[in-house]
Amino acid sequence: MFRIHVTLVGGQPAPVYTGIVHTMPDKVIMICSEQTFQEAKRIQQEISIPAEIQIFDPIDLILIEEQTYLLARELVDYSISVNISGGTKPWGYYLTVIFGKLPNAEIFYVDQNNCIWSFKDKKKESLIFRMDSLFRLYGNPLTQYTSFNEFENSDFEAIEQIRRIRRRNNRDFFFLTDAFGRNKDSDSISLNSGSTLKWIDDEESYLFRIYDKFGTLHTTLLHSKNIYNLLINSGWFELEVAYMLSRWSNVEELRLNCIFPDKSNSPKNEIDIIADIGSKLLFVECKTQVKNDTDVDKFKSAVSNYGGSSSKALFVTDAPMKPKTKEKCIDNNVLAFSIVENGGPVNCVKKIIDLLDSEFSHTNPR
């Protein structure tokens, strides 16, 4: 029998697309409003199945009931699946009531854990999750990022060296790396304290000569495949956090330095880490310390824009978080984690995994 899939389109296109991929019908009918027509068009472009878009009134109960009855009569001779995950509540109500009376119709919804729940047998089924499809559905294709698998052992060894240098003199470390980043043409920076940072072109390495608080000079040669980004762009901390996340068995893919372009292809926003957890995404912001609490607001806004309401957000700092910053994270439904407060980079891996296991056991509030 010819299979038709009816789906409601609201502001979250992901569960609509997921339902289509799950049912693989012969034809899709997308019900949307004038306000969500563009979301329906993006979904239509993402699938290879013939799709029809019908515009329903979003709030007028009489019109919605009439439109639903007309649609049901047209489809009475087909095998029908109905996804009520999106759209307005009146749409969901009338499609459930009217299509629920048809013996050839199955009604379901998709939850935030990417599971389909059938109204007929009350069973759930986990679905395949596609990260790049999600980004395209939200109108933000991700084409510029670095895969965690591209980093080498030398990069992880450089992280340990960088941490030792910071412990010896964090102030000089910051001023030297910051000055190098601002002076692109310079190959050597010196401070009044005597500490220096020099680029050795022949060896493609950075030479650190730094004095600790006791006046002892320490010399370190830093060399790795991604040493510029790790040292000058503070990428060492992001990679350190990504390594911790890679120890979590739920992680299927890790992407760093994720840049979402705008329509003119200029950088729009950067997410430090995006982790594919198999059923949803984890967005991660990494800062050694928070200087402005508005960073939390900006991060949460980016997560909502690029990952939708089902994605999770994690804000990781090296230094302890101030109480106001933690409160800001709670207000924005963002997980907060400090490496120093949890025993340092070696000892905190289990703690961050336990935190994520607990968080991913339930859905985000809508």
Buried (B, 14 or more C-beta within 10 A) or exposed (E): EEBBBBBBBBEBBBBBBBBBBBBEBBBBBBBBBEEBEEBBBBBBEBBEBEBEBBBBBBEEEEEBBEBBEEBBEEBEEBBBBBBBBBBBEBBBBBBBEBBEEBEBBBBBBBBBBBBBBBBEEEEBEEBEBBBEBBBBBBBBEBEBBBEBEEBEEBBBEBBEBBBEBBEBBEEBBEBBBEBBEEEEEEEEBEBEBEBBBBBBEEEEBBBBBBBBEEEEEBEBEBBBBBBBBBBBEBBBBBBBBBBBBBEBEBBEBBBBBBBBBEEEEEEBBBBBBBBBBBBBBBBBBBBBEBEEBEBBBEBBEBBBBBBBBBBBBBBBBBBBBEEEBBBBBEEBBBBBBBBBBBEEBEEBBEBBBEBBEEBBEEEBEE
